[in-house]
Amino acid sequence: MLDRLATRLATAVLRLPAARTRRVAVTRDIPVRVRDGVTLRTDHYAPDLPAPTVLIRTPYGRGGPMRLLGRLAAERGFHVVIQSCRGTYGSGGEFAPLVHERDDGLDTVDWLRRQPWWSGTFGMFGASYQGFVQWALAAEAADELRGMVAVATASATRDSTYAGESFALDTVLTWTELLQAQTVPWLARQWELKRGQPRLTAALAHLPLVEADRIATGVTVPFFQEWLRHHTPDADYWRPRIFGGRIAEVRAPVAMISGWQDIFLPAQLEDYAALRAAGARPRLTIGPWTHGSPGLFVAALREGLDWLDEHLAGRPTPRRAPVRVHVCGEGGGWRDLPDWPPPAVPTRWHLHAGGALAPARPTPSAPDAIWYDPADPTPSLGGPLLVAQRAGAVDNRPVEARPDVLTYTSARLDAPVEVVGPVHAEIHVRGELSYLDVFVRLCDVDRRGRSWNVCDGLVRVAPGRFPADPSGAVRVPVTLWPTAHRFAPGHRLRVQVSGGAHPRYARNPGTGEPLGTAVTLRAGRREILHDPEHPSAIVLPILTGPACFATDIAQ
C-alpha cells in the first residue's frame, strides 16, 4: 500500500503521464545463477499486461529510490528487473568494479529470455555505475536491446579517475567509503554521517594514500589499492574495464542525461561524439546539476521513461530537439540545439600583468609567481564532486584570497557573453620543481564581487611530458569541463591558476614518488608567464549568432 501511494505521489509531483496500470506484482530476491555459479539477487516488478522489459543492474541496493523507480516504470507498462551486482546486497561473489559486469549482464539477459513473460526486447536504465554496466553489455545485446538511458555516466572510467593524469582522490575515496558503508549496520552509518564523516576527512588528508582506504573504512579495499598502482596511461589493468572501444557496435538508441558539474561529464560527451561518428543519433540533456542532485534524478525519470516509451514500447512521446542544454548564469535558461557542440567562435582571453584578463594579445611583462606547498595544499571548493551537498557552483573568494592562487579578471562586461561548448587553457609555467600540477578554473564574478566557479581542469606535469623552451618554461594544455554559461552585463570573467585542488585531486608531492606510497613533500616556486612569447590564455567557445534558441519547456 505504501509503495502504491508513493508512486501516485511521485507521478503527481513529477508531472509524469498517468499510469497504464496500477496492478503490479512484485517478486523479490529471485536467485539468478550466472556462468561461474554465483547467484545474483534480483527483484521483478510485473504489470498485469504484456510488456517489454527494463533491466537495471546496481551495486547500491534494490530498496529506496530503486523500489520507487521499479514500480513507476511497471505502472508505465514495463516489466522491471532490478538486480544487485555481485558482492552487493545479497548477491554472491565479491564486488570488483567493472570486472564482471559484461559476463554477469549477458547471463542475466539470457535468464530474461527464459522467462514466460519475456517479450523479446528489453531496455536499460541507470545512473553512474548503473550506466557503466549498460555499456559493458550493450555491444553484444544485438537487436533485443531497444533503448538505453545513461545518466551521469560513461563507457570508460579510467580518464575520469586520473583526470589530467592526476588522481581524483575525493571521488574515488568517497565512493570507496560509500560502498563499504553499505555493509555496516544502519544505525552505525547514521551516526558516522551525523558526526560529519571524520574518518573520511582524515583519510583524504593522509599520506601515504595506500593507507587512506583503511583509515576511511577500517579495512583495506582491493580495488582502491589497484587503482593507486595501475595509474599510468599504458596500464594493461584498465583495458578490460573500458567499454568505449565498442560504442560503434551499439545499435540501441541512447538517451544521455548529465549536469554541468557532474564528475563524468567530459567522458559522457566523448561517448556522445563516438555515437555521432558512428552514425547514431543519441539524445543529450545537460542541466544545472551535480552528480547526485535531486534535479538530475527528476530529469532522469522524465526523460528516461519517455525515451523507453518511444523506443522500447513504441508509444508516442512529445517531440523535442536532439540536444537540450541549460545555459547557466544570469539571463540563461534552456536551449535546444541540433547537435553538440554548437557552432561557436573559439576566442582567446589572455592573462595579462596586474591580474587582468582580456582578448588583447599580451605585452612584455614579468611573470607572476606563487609558492605551492603540498603540506598545505591549495584546497578545492565546489565543482564536480561525488557528494551533491559539496558540489556545484560556490563563492570562490575564500580560496582566491590565498597566496598560492593567482587570479586574472576582465573588465565589467558591457554586453552578455555566452560561452557554450568545450573549454581549454594554455598556461606557460616555469617551476623550480620538475613535478607539479596546473589547475585552471573559470569563474563568473557578479556585481557584488562574488566569484562563482563555472568550469575547471587540472593537468599533472612530469619530466618529458611537455617540452620546455630555452627559458625553461613549458606550455601546459589544460582541458576544462565543457560548459554552457551566460556572463551577464556588469559581470566579469575570472580565471584562477594554482598548483592544485585538494582533496578533489591528490596533491602533487613534487618528488615524482609513486602515487600510492609518496610521503616526502617538496614545496617550490613556480611562475606563470604571460608575455608575447608565452601567451597564456583560456580559450572560450563564444556564441555569436542564432546557434541556439530558448525553449519554454519546464525542467
KEFINU-919149 format. One record per residue: residue in three letters; x, y, z negated of N, C-alpha, C in turn. Coordinates in steps of 0.001 Angstrom, whole numbers, plus 500000, padded with zeros to 6 digits. Atoms other than C-alpha are relative to their C-alpha. Example, Ala and Ser with C-alpha at 12.3 -4.5 7.8 and 13.67 -1.06 7.14 Angstrom:
! residues 2
ALA500890498810500000512300495500492200500900501200500000/SER499180498810500060513670498940492860499230501090499270/
! end
This chain:
! residues 555
MET500828498795500000500000500000500000500863501256500000/LEU499137498826500048502763502452499095500713500217501317/ASP499343499869498702504583501710502366499053500606501030/ARG500964499470499031501403502413504354499743501474499749/LEU500211498587500321500819505680502510501205500836500419/ALA498787499265499645504447506713503075500067500226501507/THR499930499829498547504232506098506819498950500994500489/ARG501017499032499598500973508054507116500445501420499662/LEU499496498683500381502512510962505222501119500438500931/ALA498890499661499110505680510820507346499489500346501395/THR500562499711498677503619510724510546499428501400500053/ALA500598498665500032501764513858509493501054501086499863/VAL498989498968500264504765515776508170500915500185501207/LEU499075499931498876506973514939511167499298500248501327/ARG500805499741498795504148515535513657500263498936501070/LEU499833501120499074504547512108515207498649499630500603/PRO501276500461499426501924510666517560499291499025499069/ALA500785500899500842499134508710515926500447498556500198/ALA499611501410499944499852505075515108499106499242500977/ARG500772500879499113498751502463517647499329498880499215/THR500598501001500886498049500026514831500447500293498584/ARG499626499905501412498020500077511028500279498626499409/ARG499849501360500499498235496323510731501396499496500356/VAL498610500414499819501877495384510267500326498937498962/ALA499565501073500891503079492098508807501506500085499814/VAL498573499858500302506452492243507083500529498698499411/THR499313501186500507508719489231506590501424500391499658/ARG498685499539500449511847489891504542500956498829499779/ASP498921500948500327515171488110504065499982498753500867/ILE499918501125499079514936485899507137501474499643500188/PRO498592500367499774518211483907507422500260499763501490/VAL499611500156498602519713484338510895501432499478500011/ARG498676500648500015522655481966511396500742500331501286/VAL499190499651498837525451483140513721501060498930500242/ARG499158501066499457528140481163515544501006499405499023/ASP499019500549500935530594480811512665499361499501498710/GLY500698500560501145527922479627510245499532501012498977/VAL500413498963500940527430482925508401498513500303500204/THR501416499652499960523833483833507543499823501491499790/LEU500257498560500071522675487406508164498545500231499600/ARG501344499756500507519659488589506162499301501060500850/THR500698499235498974517004490101508386498545500194499603/ASP501418499711500210513601491797507989499309500183501335/HIS500775499897498771510862491650510634498681500712499701/TYR501251499257500075508047494206510977499222499695501274/ALA500735500514498843505394492723513255498645500686500129/PRO501331499437499769502476494719514695499050498909500491/ASP500978501000499589499247492881515497499620500166501469/LEU500240499888498566499632493380519250501291499631500729/PRO498774500333499252502038492239521983500905501225500106/ALA499105498844500058505133494417521820501436499589500249/PRO498553500228499916508826494676522736500639500193498631/THR499286500026501278511472494600520017500991501146499902/VAL498958499027500329513608497289518400500921499358498963/LEU499004500616500881516805495965516795500838501078499320/ILE499152499097500786518603497855514020500903499131499137/ARG499031500727500826521769496384512522500762501030499169/THR499502498964500895523119498211509473500773499415498824/PRO499328500407501231525603497925506595499461500716498759/TYR500469499119501071523534500323504444498724499522499327/GLY501173500532500663520681498099503358498740500139500837/ARG501251500041499245517145497424504569498852500674499275/GLY501030499291500739515261499472501996500018501485500294/GLY499993498546499887514536503174501617499639500488501384/PRO500307499461498668514725505031504940499816498920501059/MET500143501068499017515123501766506858498615499365499917/ARG501343500569500152511883500419505424498966500936500612/LEU500918499039499403510090503626506401500094499961501520/LEU499821500047498558511579503521509893499402498725500587/GLY500539501251499503510640499873510298498485500042500143/ARG501461499951499931507000500495509521499533501044501004/LEU500391498979499025506802503715511538500084499467501427/ALA499823500513498643508168502004514636499049498847500286/ALA500946501099499793505985498932514119498597500539500252/GLU501314499398499765502873501089513849499943500697501358/ARG499932499390498669504031502764517050499839498943501099/GLY500198501058499029503793499378518775501267499266500379/PHE498776500756499760507182497633518402500176498939498914/HIS499420500890500994508421494516516716501327500636499569/VAL498789499378500511511162495895514476500775498970499185/VAL499125500935500688514075493730513351501147500798499397/ILE498946499274500713516379495230510716500882498976499306/GLN499073501030500480519449493184509881501176500639499267/SER498812499561500725522174493681507294501250499381500626/CYS498733500500499468525659493411508767500641499033498999/ARG499384501002500872527763490567507409500742500665498850/GLY499330499499501193529058491092503909499267501121499302/THR500752498911500629526349493650503032498577499550499707/TYR501407500164500389523021493425501193499453498598500273/GLY500490501365499937522692489672501030500506499200501174/SER499451500748498872524280488751504360501339499382499603/GLY498781500704500349527094486226504135501231500576500673/GLY498748499546499414530728486706505035500536501255499348/GLU499348498793500517532984489692504441499855501125501012/PHE500142498860499114532345493146505855501380500502500401/ALA498768499469499423535244494130508115499567500929501125/PRO500578499072499035534358497298510040500365499680501439/LEU499891500118498544533791496732513778500474498638500480/VAL499366501244499577535329493238513787498989499010500566/HIS500935501064499650532252491013514013498752500499500719/GLU501282499456499546529634493360515448499612499522501396/ARG500350500505498668529864492162519054499397498609499906/ASP500472501383500057529520488452518277498724499885499164/ASP501198500085500839527012488928515451498794500610500709/GLY501092499371499276524948491248517606499461499119501114/LEU500434500875498902524881488911520587499306498752499468/ASP500670501161500585523986485960518345498615500369499488/THR501316499550500452521142487976516867499040500159501178/VAL500845499900498805519831488753520362499597498606500471/ASP500345501371499629519992485033521110498910499453499074/TRP501057500392500946517925484440517971498668500645500376/LEU501241499337499573515392487020519172499342499248501151/ARG500547500693498828514985485120522433499210498738499607/ARG500653501246500400513862482038520497498751500220499151/GLN501166499730500841511106483809518561498718499999500829/PRO501247500080499242507462483234519579499446501360500414/TRP500515498661499685506774486990519600500917500765500960/TRP499050499340499085509731487795521904499328500290501344/SER500638499592498749508524489736524967500955499995501188/GLY499014500008498923511761489521526949500830501248500092/THR499221498753499976513031493052526294500163500532498577/PHE499795499378501304514454494998523397500726501325500172/GLY499244498757500076515874498372522439500763500030498693/MET499225499857501237518299499526519756499933501435499516/PHE500160498694500646518202502418517326500962500041498822/GLY499199499885501208520592503731514703500963501161500012/ALA499086498882500198522868506403513305501327499508499434/SER498676500244500561526574506407512501500438498563500289/TYR499543501367499750527750502793512005498953499187500748/GLN501070500686499273524355501605513267500085500265501503/GLY499766499730498589525345503219516563501199499245500537/PHE498840500777499558528756501535516733499580498583500364/VAL500402501375499730527041498156516564499171499905501288/GLN500698500001498716524845499155519513500998499904501154/TRP499006500003498924527864499904521703500770498684500054/ALA499240501248500033529521496664520580499397498929500897/LEU500624501055499197526976494537522445499299500522501253/ALA500821499422498937525396496964524942500394499526501386/ALA499557500363498648527525495997527948499632498573500361/GLU500277501418499731526652492306527560498534499638499805/ALA501406500281500253522947492653526843499181499898501278/ALA500625500144498677522120492733530570498693500770500072/ASP501231499265499744518633493737531702498997499895498869/GLU500925500103501128516959492672528475500035501256499133/LEU499882498760500760518263495856526812499451501144500837/ARG500688498986499212515939498620527992500157501419499461/GLY499839498655500533516860501550525756500858500005498751/MET499173499813501184519350502809523163499787501398499457/VAL500049498700500672519081505616520623501222500067499092/ALA498718499918500696522585506540519428500074501349499292/VAL500106498786500799522508509093516602501301500232499238/ALA498788499623500740525657510847515351500981498838499941/THR499178501193499920527839508004516548500776500014501296/ALA499193500081498786530219506908519300500407498554500234/SER499565501358499666531584503840521049501371499688499434/ALA498648500195500524535049504338519537500196500873498772/THR499764499244501227536129505417516073501467500357499797/ARG498577499798500234539907505433516454500366501487500038/ASP499603498601499869540256509034517658499350500876498941/SER500620499245501091537804510292515029500733499754498688/THR499262500330501219539776508501512318501334500729499940/TYR498685499348499939543064510024513492499915501255500866/ALA500185498785499210541841513346514853501290500800500043/GLY498758499256499837544792515238516269501230499223499580/GLU498948500901500508546938512227515193500333500263498534/SER499930499935501452546416513205511582499176498843499456/PHE500828501047500584544178511148509295498818500662499326/ALA501229499400500537540542512004508473499757499459498592/LEU499979500560501348541106511382504776498642500085499318/ASP501269499836500711537862512799503397498942499047500551/THR501009500879499390535670510908505877500277498541499668/VAL499685501420500164537490507574505582499894499573498543/LEU500019500411501405537939507521501809498601500136499408/THR501373499849500485534434508840501115499134498845500481/TRP500766501132499472532988506139503389500399498709499300/THR499527501168500740535152503517501695499334499925498631/GLU500628499950501325533826504614498308498505499735500093/LEU501437500214499814530243504667499621499682498522500194/LEU500236501422499765530461501094500889500208499184498720/GLN499730500736501223531992499862497655498938500273498949/ALA501023499638500980529375501726495602498715499208500195/GLN501196500805499747526688499604497259500018498685499231/THR499882501277500708527993496640495258499874500166498487/VAL500076499786501445527676498261491800498552500206499588/PRO501375499799500457524524498453489650499514501423500250/TRP500596498715499633522155501294490499500253501057498940/LEU499827499008501059522393502993487090501449500477499924/ALA498592499604500021526192502963487183500303500960501139/ARG499784499111498853526118504568490618499410501378499731/GLN500618498716500289523724507286489493500817500802498990/TRP499162499326500982525973508078486531501245500585500661/GLU498820499498499295529005508410488809499653501227500839/LEU500420498842499204527100510763491126499731501201499109/LYS500311498905500924525881512836488168501277500644499474/ARG498720499478500487529488513213486990500780500733501087/GLY499307499318498907530446514607490409501067499159500667/GLN499053500938499393532384511513491529501463500362499695/PRO498615499611500347535577512340489599501041499030500518/ARG499012500960499491537276509116490711500311500255501471/LEU499764499685498590536791510006494376500810501283500132/THR499256498736499961538022513554493750501474499770499674/ALA498615500300500366541132512223492044500702499233501111/ALA499393500803498940541733509742494863500358500851501204/LEU499718499130498862541541512433497540501262500824499778/ALA498814499199500309544321514333495759501238499156499748/HIS498922500885500452546504511291495072500969499634501121/LEU498978500600499152549732510121496655500679498896499212/PRO500173500274498577550646507647497952498561499588500322/LEU501355500301499582547493507081499960499663498518499874/VAL500293501431500136547853503287499710499366499680498646/GLU500628500216501299546669503664496106498663500708499866/ALA501197499158500118543772506009496852498720499175499935/ASP501226500795500034541181503300497515499770499386498623/ARG500144500590501332541890501629494172499579501035498975/ILE500385498938500932541600504949492339498528500373500195/ALA501384499596499719538301505763494063498995498921499650/THR500980501080500102536689502330493809500307498961498935/GLY499605501025500955538626500241491319500563498750500635/VAL499476501175499296539667497722493984500792500462501216/THR499298499743498746541991497548496961499110499549501149/VAL500939500257498908539931497730500162500803499661501255/PRO499128500423498895541475495756503040499962500921501209/PHE500014499201498777540244497890505936500618501366499775/PHE499355498714500270541397501110504248501507499853500104/GLN498564500253499902544870499635503913500417499818501449/GLU499670500225498594544803498520507543499984501306500786/TRP500089498741499263543763501955508774501185500908499679/LEU498790499244500315546699503502506940501210499452500754/ARG498841500613499335549118501021508532499964500172501512/HIS500109500053498540547814500995512103499528501347500557/HIS500459498646499646547660504736512746500638500539501276/THR499356499469498794549865505105515821499100499801501217/PRO500907500092498839548163505681519211500068498680500743/ASP499848501248499246549525502433520656499733498759499153/ALA500217501129500896548430500222517745499029498991500620/ASP500864501058499462547036496903519019498776499761499133/TYR501084500235500955544832496758515928498666500541500502/TRP501249499334499663542260499139517419499380499506501301/ARG500531500379498681541852497565520860498705499206499924/PRO501276500726500051539169495013519906498918500727499211/ARG500969499245500805537448497624517715499491501232500732/ILE500437498866499179536861500132520521499160499446501142/PHE500947500535499029533880499593522814499772500935501185/GLY500218499023498935534183502598525119500454499531501368/GLY499492500441498711536028500690527842498962499368500898/ARG501037500658499210532801499033528976498740500844500137/ILE501187499140499903530470502026528920499413499978501403/ALA500497499981498616530236501974532721499130498795500312/GLU500800501199499763528674498498532475498638500051499326/VAL501264499914500731525828499634530206498915500498500943/ARG501084499642499095522592499724532175498796500606499280/ALA501152499483500739520172500710529433500049501517499922/PRO500036498550500211519055504364529277500354500323498548/VAL499484499656501329520719506073526318499549501408499618/ALA500273498690500603519440508910524146501054500256498934/MET498963499630500957522177510700522202499526501215499203/ILE500441498926500885521387512900519205501123500271499018/SER498890499671500885524011514770517202499846501436499506/GLY499979498643500524524866518012515414501342500648500247/TRP498750499278499722527465520703515996501036499783498908/GLN499054500228501096529004519935512598500065498516499642/ASP499927501442500250528947516144512983501422499490500199/ILE498630500500499970532131514156512394500327499264501296/PHE499748500777498788531694512104515597499637500741501283/LEU500475499291498813530539514839517982500971499950501182/PRO499109500068498822533695515014520190499996498631500667/ALA500001501349499432533713511234520615498668499688500671/GLN501302500259499381529985511140521340499879500712501336/LEU500040499303498721530371513745524057500918499351501025/GLU499194500801499066533144511632525571499172498839500545/ASP500895501058499524530609508799525735499004500544501019/TYR500941499382499062528138511140527415500680500204501361/ALA499281499762498748530754512113530012500277498691500734/ALA499733501293499367531623508452530639498735499441500652/LEU501260500459499415527972507579531222499663500792501257/ARG500285499164498831527548510512533596500922499629501160/ALA499062500384498953530680509493535507499625498669500634/ALA500435501295499476529183506012535903498664500089500726/GLY501261499814499298526032507499537415498770499914499134/ALA501145500074500908523817507177534333499486501400499693/ARG500616498713500335521503509901533123499541499967498545/PRO500397500012501408521571509901529315499313501307499609/ARG500592498793500572519551512351527281500851500429498816/LEU499116499472501041521532514598524948499287501107499232/THR500538498967500883520282516617521976501042500314498946/ILE499049499582501040522644518620519757499388501169499249/GLY500643498976500812521227520640516897500921500581498947/PRO499186499330501026522436522769513969500155499124498758/TRP500033501011501058523055519676511877501388499485499648/THR498817500721500436525715517861509886499700498509500053/HIS500123501448499800526272514114509754498795499405499278/GLY501095500609500750523697513348507076498862500949499696/SER501004498994500334521409516368507193498593499508500298/PRO501387500409499751517621515898506957499518500373501396/GLY500430499593498666517144517821510203500411499005501064/LEU499544501014499049519194515229512068499123498754499921/PHE500853501175500177517105512408510602498634500217500652/VAL501306499701499419513848514099511616500078499996501528/ALA499848499960498540515099514797515149500205498608500567/ALA499760501359499521516308511217515481498700499212500077/LEU501285500702499972512871509880514575499159500452501187/ARG500850499493498914511052512149517002500542499613501364/GLU499402500262498692513440511868519907500118498496500260/GLY499752501419499811514231508209519321498742499211500286/LEU501237500737499774510669506940519100499399500356501356/ASP500472499616498662509694508947522177500798499273501092/TRP499139500649499002512675507509524074499654498520500138/LEU500350501414499958511752503950523132498600499800500577/ASP501325500056499377508104504607524021500120499993501521/GLU499892499834498550509161505678527503500728498834500656/HIS499134500939499290511905503203528330499826498551499585/LEU500188501372500460511006500152526273498552499552500154/ALA501414500360499940507216500250526164499310500507501254/GLY500612499495498782506576502148529404498857500957499769/ARG501081499056500301504338504711527711500436501408500375/PRO499624498637499605504245508312528972500367500843498784/THR499566499086501058506035510922526872500163501389500601/PRO499832498639499465506396514719527174501308500129500779/ARG498799499789499201508845515750529878500877501055499338/ARG499061499027500548511973517606528815501282499937500795/ALA498736499918499271515339518654530164500947498900499542/PRO499044501047500388518211516123530160500849500365498788/VAL499155499557501101520179518228527697499288501139499273/ARG500547498918500821518882520336524834500983500279498880/VAL499056499628501049521202522235522535499449501189499230/HIS500359498851500817520657524639519692501195500954499953/VAL498961498979500073522699527813520088499924500630498621/CYS499977499496501366523680528752516552500352501485499997/GLY499690498579500121524239532258515285498760500861500154/GLU501109499038499946522027535321515096499520500177501442/GLY500565499833498668519675535500518079500114498777500879/GLY499878501229499226520362531929519156498663499301500141/GLY501219500778499839517816529145519466500215498841500953/TRP499894501182499148517080526075521526500110500383501462/ARG499797499787498574518246525949525125499873498656500727/ASP500044501169499124517515523489527908501065500144501078/LEU498921500004499022520358522528530232499841498814500945/PRO500036501150499090520630520326533307501091498983499721/ASP498892500916500250523911518804532107500890500623498926/TRP499009499499500964526769519144529627501399499729500540/PRO500239498642500479528830521223529566499407500872501093/PRO500547499108498981527061524097531318501120500790500670/PRO498983499146499368528937526305533796500322501198499082/ALA499560498902500866530952528819531785501353500487500483/VAL498722499405499626533938531086532208500987499820498849/PRO498999500120501069536967529960530152500723501332499810/THR499464498670500285538112533165528506500988499918498844/ARG498952500031501016541351533549526572499872501216499084/TRP499946498944501008541160535553523372501340499836499297/HIS498618500123500457544752536245522414500176500477498559/LEU499560499533501308546292536530518983500974501157500211/HIS499166498803499879547923539940518525500609500350498645/ALA499383499492501227550148541643515988498952500731499172/GLY500920499300500881548390543070512966498701499268499768/GLY501208500777500245545829540282512843498870500293500953/ALA501040499680499023543975541388515968499745498809500915/LEU500407501021499046542109539147518394499280500707501140/ALA500580499282498867541279540357521909500345499267501291/PRO499677500614498710541133539213525553501269500553500648/ALA498816499391499394544007541568526412501244499150499752/ARG498747500736500141547394539998527008500813500581498842/PRO499220499489501132549741540236524024501177500856500473/THR498833499151499755552505542819523882501151499515499124/PRO498876500446500836556008542329522452499726500267498521/SER500296499877501429555669541710518720500758498925499242/ALA499360500984500870557285539928515828498977498947499599/PRO500938501044500408555756536612514790499484500223498587/ASP500524500032501366553580536169511728500481498718499333/ALA499443501149500703554867533800509064499116499597498825/ILE500640500537501197553282531566506445500922498950499395/TRP499277501037500722554698529224503857498992498913499641/TYR500926501094500287552994525833503739500647499055499000/ASP499509500875501051553415523748500613499028498834499839/PRO500918501132500133551914520232500722499660499646498560/ALA500354500204501400551987520186496925498804500861499598/ASP501183499143500177549352522948497088499377500210501374/PRO500397499937498591547781522161500476498844500957500236/THR501103499137499612545545524616502249498703499195499967/PRO501206500820500147542033523437501334499073500101501206/SER501072499958499004539250522531503731498753500590499345/LEU501218499365500503535971524387503384498919499824501059/GLY501073500232499043532789523193505079500482499242501218/GLY499638500654498756532920521952508655499412498606500108/PRO500524501357499798532280518413509928500513499033498933/LEU499669500925501074532282516211506823498938498923499914/LEU500936501107500124530611512925505961498828500353499089/VAL501035499679500982528674514332502990499327501307500400/ALA500719498842499460525980516734504196500034501191499054/GLN500057498888500949525939518786500986501245500874500039/ARG498763499216499952529552519887501516500355500441501412/ALA499646499782498601529493520109505310499313501245500554/GLY500679498938499270528486522750507823500667501347499875/ALA499486498627500003528913526497508037499927500579498596/VAL499919499365501315530050528220504844500841501270500138/ASP499207498775500000531599531571503982501455499639499719/ASN498593500391500074535327531130504575500895501017499295/ARG499141498972500604536533534235502724500904499467498890/PRO499069500496501033537918532245499750501268499389500577/VAL498791500615499446540284530224501933500801501017500812/GLU499290498986499219541106533215504165500818500940499122/ALA499247499140500912542353535062501088501325499375499559/ARG498766500670500398545129532513500587501175500492500846/PRO498833499538499233548664533490501619500464499017501065/ASP499583500975498989549042530285503669499000499905501154/VAL500973499955498902546208531235506056500144501327500733/LEU499971498802499163546567533702508945498650500172500664/THR501260499730499311543503535380510416500228501067501067/TYR499958499062498872543055537220513721498551500325500357/THR501398499585499943539864539242514078499788501012501105/SER500322499084498905538245541009517021499380501283499463/ALA500798498816500310536703544454517060498526499600499955/ARG501437500286500030532976544638516431499470499949501431/LEU500517500206498657531061543422519457498914501027500323/ASP501047499101499531529016545919521449498851499236500640/ALA501004500831499328527153543128523246500189498566499522/PRO499852501381500452526455539485522412500992499222500851/VAL499106500937499318528989536821523315499487498600499702/GLU500547501338500178527538533366523881501039498979500473/VAL498960501002499755530055530520523661499329498630499988/VAL500663501298499888528745527161524893500895499052500792/GLY499167500974499301530984524215525709501217499599499186/PRO498775500408500697534395522759524849500878501207499673/VAL499139498916500485536819524976522924501390499430499744/HIS498646500426500362540588524715522712500866501220499745/ALA499056498928500322543509526773521489501396499584500440/GLU498588500225499700547163527121522450500800500874499043/ILE499302499288501058549296528070519479501495499738500128/HIS498538500100499939553015528770519755500540500128498579/VAL499569500042501383554652527813516483501480499622499932/ARG498594500337500258558205527680515183500129499765498494/GLY499948500321501413558907525961511901501352499522499545/GLU498777500539500601561719525062509546500003498478500067/LEU500113501447500049560429521501509481499546499457501351/SER500392500627498742560013519126512410498614499369499920/TYR501303500617500205556861517637510905499068501034499378/LEU500940499003500501553908519972510469498649499824500692/ASP501335499993499401550204520428511208499625501418500387/VAL500565498714499587548431523239513049498487499871499973/PHE501456499987500120544832523878512028499486501337500522/VAL500572498794499402542752526353514035498490499956499793/ARG501453499922500227539235527486513148499456501305500571/LEU500719498840499485536867529849514951498876500346499034/CYS501026499541500933534595531921512701499220501172500592/ASP500874498884499654531742534402513120499918500897498770/VAL499999499053501114532208537451510885498779500904500144/ASP501239499226499891528838539049510180500200501434499527/ARG499905498568500323528070542683509399500375500240498536/ARG499638499882501407528595542048505678501413499504499724/GLY498633500459500165532077540659506285500134498531499666/ARG499924501433500259531173537041505614500497499271501250/SER499338500701498894533202534638507764499490498566500051/TRP500659501295499897531170531623508902500714499129501031/ASN499297500888499076533023528679510431499064499501501099/VAL500747500438498829531854527753513927500517498637500479/CYS499406501263499568534264525027515077501487500042499693/ASP498585500047500364537815523886514422500640498720500510/GLY499253501190499627540510521327515119501393500045499409/LEU498656500101500570543886520113513867500842499084500873/VAL499045500825499268546975518698515573501230499790499124/ARG498779500342500744549898516915513920501192500064500950/VAL498797499806499194553316517921515275501122499137499415/ALA498861500833500386556240515496515184501085500159501055/PRO498915499844499024559666515495516888499698499262501296/GLY500196500591498689559309514886520614498573500018500502/ARG501381500008499521555549515222520756499728501164500930/PHE500147498820499159555685518734522211501390500585500234/PRO498654499486499734558738520206523947500202501385499388/ALA499654498701500563560481523134522294500693500848501050/ASP499305499103499085561644526202524216501349500392499386/PRO498674499661500539565139527724523765499962500687498649/SER500091499335501301563902529728520770499608499052498886/GLY500444500964500995562750526578519024498498499951499817/ALA501450499981500116559067527375519477499382498882500831/VAL500744501011499256556603524682520567498581500511500244/ARG501390499658499675553299525228522327499135498809499609/VAL500827501074500535550703523194520445498575500166500530/PRO501399499948499563547403522490522268499102499393498926/VAL500914500446501053544581522177519751498592499927500578/THR501383500168499566541223520753520775499085500200498804/LEU500960499745501056538464522196518619498708499243500299/TRP501328500559499756534971520788518176499304500849501067/PRO500819499203499078532696521834521048498935500756499218/THR500965499192500736530073524398520169499000500646500932/ALA500933499087499334527099526486521182499661501052498966/HIS500121498971501032527173529760519299499882501370500640/ARG500197498624499528525991533314519857500560500957498956/PHE499438498943500839528122536079518373499211501274500286/ALA500935498890499795525674538922517892500716501342500031/PRO499423498655500056526334542628518463500231500421498547/GLY499639499605501355528043544105515426500796498956499248/HIS499191501059500604529685540785514586501403500021500596/ARG498633500122499508533348539918515072500384498533500107/LEU499414501341499895535179536813516223501253499962499138/ARG498787500168500805537859535480513924500600498622500256/VAL499271501260499874540494532791514389500903499844498784/GLN499077500361501073542179531164511414501087499077500554/VAL498906500927499711545575529492511771500669499661498675/SER499371500412501252547006527453508918500691498655500214/GLY499217501225499911549068524370508136499268498756499567/GLY500743501193500396546256522024507142498609500349499528/ALA501355499851500528542759521500505800499735498766499143/HIS500029501156500897542932519151502826498804500102499058/PRO499693501392499643541327516772501955499304499508501274/ARG500611500485498757539404516706505234501036499246500836/TYR498879500689499359542740515837506829501070499752498946/ALA498901500279500912545557514153504943501073501073500144/ARG498935498997499955548235516660504023501208499447500756/ASN498757500385499339551385516591506129501139500197498998/PRO498969499839501033554229515875503685501236500732500496/GLY498850499292499460556768517460506054501250499166500115/THR498809500857500032559096514471505881500020498950501101/GLY500066501084499026557906512060508561499862498631499378/GLU500203501286500650557361509330505970498709499352500511/PRO501218500678499560554728506674506808498762500544499293/LEU501238499410500493551132507790506331499618499461498628/GLY500507500584501232550263505379503550500921500090498814/THR499053500085501116553445505448501481500714501317499702/ALA499305498718500202554582509099501724499724500552498607/VAL500131499374501318555229510677498334500868501252499878/THR499125498834500044558014513207498988499350501137500773/LEU500658498855499394556615516670499747501024501100500243/ARG499065498931499644558626519319501599499216501203500484/ALA500618498740499574557401522883501843500891500670501031/GLY499192499314499002558536525118504668499285501179500622/ARG500494498812499313558133528358506518499699499637501457/ARG500284500137498568556502528463509936499503501327500530/GLU500345498745499353555955531275512375499004499738501125/ILE500953500022498904553026531882514706500370501143500936/LEU499534499004499027554223533681517843498841500464500877/HIS501066499426499166552039535989519947500578501162500823/ASP499382499003499124554259537828522422499795499560501446/PRO500251500375498598554218537779526256500557498629500380/GLU499435501312499690556450534684526338499311498879499221/HIS500684500990500852554357532936523683498578500490499739/PRO501343499413500120550730533979524313499013499072499285/SER500934500824500765548911532165521531498575500515500207/ALA501372499585499677545184532157522237499028498882499681/ILE501102500952500010541859530463521763499239500192501305/VAL500662499946498696540023529614524990498532499646499800/LEU501426500140500277536261530084524785499205499905501297/PRO500878500093498831533653528942527354498834500979499847/ILE500981498931500176531573532081527726498992499971501136/LEU501065499966498999528225532085529500499821501423500493/THR500132498658499416527879534989531892498759500147500848/GLY501194499933499165524724534112533825498905499155499420/PRO501135500781500507521448532215533514500295498512500005/ALA499621501408500022523161528923532766499045499179499142/CYS500963500714500820520528528063530198498858500943499677/PHE501150499166500297517137529269529164499357499539498715/ALA500596500325501284515275529407525893498777499123500199/THR501204500807499992512595526875525121499185500328498769/ASP500855499728501140509664527162522804499563498714499306/ILE500334501268500628509653523528521713500637499966498612/ALA499482499978501366510000523410517941500779498739499713/GLN499210501154500436512607521166516419499958499934498482/
! end
